[in-house]
Amino acid sequence: MEIIVLPTPAEVGELAARKVAQTIARKPAAVIGLATGSSPLAIYAELGALVRGGHLDASQVRGFALDEYVGIPEGHPQSYASVIKREVVEPLGLAPGSVLVPDGRAHDLEAACVQYEAAMRDAGGVDIQILGIGANGHIGFNEPTSSFASRTRIKTLAPQTRADNARFFDNPDEVPMHCVTQGLGTIMEARELLLVAQGGRKAAAIAAAAEGPVSSMCPGSILQFHPYATVIIDEVAAGQLTLTDYYRHTYANKPSWQRF
Ligand code: F6R
């Protein structure tokens, strides 16, 4: 796992966007895995700016969202379908229909999960998966004790996750209880993983994911098994890591051909 510690959240967004932009430059029809929540917003804003400035053409990019709330009304501003449209599809100029989001309103949710996996496979798999991490170590909505072999499925959100996400809703009771999320096994099939985190509320989860034992108690620790996982965080999110000086040393001496 490559761990890059940068001074500010803005720099995290900028560097992570550069990595995604490099993936698209190398493969214009790249398939991008998309996290929602606040962590990746700076990445999407930066990619949008690159597109508007004529430095990036994302018109052939396709995408798959990590997760969606179950039962959230269609068009609700906090449904991940709405968030992806507003924060990714429109600013990056992606083609309509090029990004799929799990269907949290399907009559047969289990069948919809199977279809989602099939659609990802048919698209040739994900080239780069953007991830945030929950304060309890979840990635996607794979809460602690999720199986490392799990596939896209219905999960019950942890009380802490519902409380954390209440900030996006008018009323905390409005936060859905259930979600559909790509599984940890699904996420691990992406060719590259790119996790970003900012701020002190993520410091314990980052330390557990990057330096702790690989354990389903911290689902993010599964990244230690991925051959191409990059973690880009700010100083504050790095606050509980023990090898930060080594990560700085490695990044400062990163070979030029590996830079992005
Ligand atoms: C959402 C997702 C979650 C978030 C995590 C952090 O699609 O995959 O794992 O990344 O809950 O949320 P924020 O970024 O809002 O702190």
Residues whose N, C-alpha, C, O or C-beta is under 5 A from the ligand:
A	BS01	F6R	A35 T36 G37 S38 S39 L66 D67 L131 G132 I133 G134 H138 I139 G140 F141
